[in-house]
């Protein structure tokens, strides 16, 4: 099995995601996220991402939106973007709320 340097693999993956219409910062974030985790959640996902963008399942330019927020909870809509980006934004929202109230619950919809 070939071995690739992480920085080279990240740059290659970022360029691939950009080529599918993903903004550079978002593409890099997804690519970096794919470097880690289980075999089923790493770089092996890139061919599926290509297919999902081509079929419209993933919207590469989607922007996460907080559609509802209360004192200790929020609902995030990923607008069919990459799950890595939606969950990153959901976690940031959860941390922000928890810092204010001590507890939070955040759900995410349409996040692949």
Buried (B, 14 or more C-beta within 10 A) or exposed (E): EEEEEEEEBBEBBBEBBBEBEBEEEBBBBBBBBBEEEEEEEBBEBBEEBBEBBEEEEBBBEBBBBEEEBEEBBBBBBBBBBBBBBBBBBBEEBBEBBBEEEEEBEBBBBBBB
